[in-house]
Amino acid sequence: MITPAELRQYHYCPRILFYERCTPVRRRETRRMQYGREAHDAETALERQRSLQRYGLHEGKREFNVRMLSTRLELNGIADLVVTVGAEIYPVEFKDSTREPDLGHQMQLCAYGLLLEATRETHSPRGYWHSTRTRETHVIEFSNQLRKRTLNAIQDINAFIKAERCPAPTPQVAKCLECELRNFCGDVF
């Protein structure tokens, strides 16, 4: 089983997952990763005291660090925040970023929505991606296209992990320049 966070990594570069899952190579936590985790924890503490207004909601039940698992989806993960309003449920992801959510972030959030639908038997039409730096909240609609793309990525990742087949590198070589795993990609450098 993979995690929604691994979908984000897959979008960035599928080889990161290959090296983490299929080889003895382990990534070390960088200072940036540690800072992001600390910012995430601080945001969660603050979120407990806030209203749901930033999500365009007036009421709802909040749950933090919601653990979910679906063998059918071959997916498991922990959502930062889940808000339930009537028959609908919305995942919320906190990110320490100044950029807008890219496709990897959208697939990660959509995967949480799919997990919620699978485990809670309710509808998750959208999710919220909140930047802890800019304080902006983006609404991510879980369109049929995004759902399909997310499900296809889950299948692709599980297939190359099970086969222990190294996927092609990211086509954006600039990403490789600061990657801590670049020494393992002999066909890129």
Secondary structure, 3 states (H helix, E strand, C coil): CECHHHHHHHHHCHHHHHHHHHCCCCCCCCHHHHHHHHHHHHHHHHHCCCCCHHHCCCCCEEEEEEEEEECCCCEEEEEEEEEEECCEEEEEEEECCCCCCCHHHHHHHHHHHHHHHHHHCCECCEEEEEECCCCCEEEEECCHHHHHHHHHHHHHHHHHHHHCCCCCCCCCHHHHHHCCCHHHCCCCC
